[in-house]
């Protein structure tokens, strides 16, 4: 599952990099389906970071890897 999540994150990165940010995978808990990421660059301090996390990062990861139940920031 971790490899699938990492591949999806690599697809997401160019979108965030266009705005000066990025996302980094910190961990995948396969038992609970929780993925932990870190938003970096402009995304790390952006007031819209929570919205980006839920509406872009979490949505895309869940679409690509249905076993994922939630994406959190670590």
N, C-alpha and C positions, 0 to 999 in steps of 0.2 A: 504494500500500500504506500509506503514511503516513497518509492520510486515514482509511482503514478502522481503523487502530490507534487514532488519536485519537478516533474515534467510540466505539470500545469502551471506551477509558479514561474517556470522559464517562459511560458507563453504570456503570462501577466506582466512580467518585468518591463518589456518594451513600452507598454501603455503608461506605466508609472514613471519610467525614465523620461518620457516625453515631457513630464511636468516636474522633473528634477528629483524624483523620489525612486524608491525601490522597495522590494519586499524580500525577506530572508526567512527561510524555513529553519525553525529552531527544534521542532520535534513533532512526532506523530505517535499518539497513543492508540494503538490498534484495538485495544480492548474497549475503549470508550468512544472511539471515533473522533477524538478531539485533536485538531492540528494547531500547533502554536507557531506563530510567525512574529517577525519584527518588521515594522515599517521603518524605513531609513530615509536619509536625505530629507527632501522637502516634505515627504509624507510623515516623517517622524514628529514634526511640530505643526502640521497643518490642522486648522480647526475642523476640517472635513475628514480627518483620518478615520474616525469611527464609521462614517458613511462609506468611505472607500473600502474599508475592511469588510463590511457586511454586503454592500451592493456590488462590489467588483470581486474582491479576493475570495470571500466565502462562497458567493454564488457560483463563480467559475470552478472552484475546487469541488464543490458539491456536484455540479453537473458532470465533471470529468471523473470523479471518484465518489460514487454514491454511498460508499461505506462511511464517508466523513459526515459527522453529525453537527460539528461546530468548529469554527475557526476563532481562536483567541489570540490576543497580543501578549507576548511575553517580555 
